[in-house]
Amino acid sequence: METISDILVYLISLVRFFVIAHFIMSWLIRFEVLNIRQDFVAQVWYGLQRLLEPIYSRVRRFMPDLGGIDLSPIVVLVSLEVLIIIIT
């Protein structure tokens, strides 16, 4: 049973890393530090978008409209932390 919980914590930590990377990339693209027209940046960005958008869209359904502010990555990160605490 301990190995299953270790695997789950590892997978949740991996998703947490992807969310943080997506969050940081969004700010770097917004402030034009990263250029989305570069092939590598575009591949990483769209890959993270495809991976995380199903999770974000489910969270956005329950969140109020805050204009241009998207708090769904923060909600996902907090939820993942709670899951890790519950599992361990």
Buried (B, 14 or more C-beta within 10 A) or exposed (E): EEEEEEEBBEEBEEBBEBBEBBBEBBEBBEEEEBEEEEEEBEEBBEEBEEEBEEBBEEBBEEEEEEEEEBEBBEBBBEBBEEBBEEEE
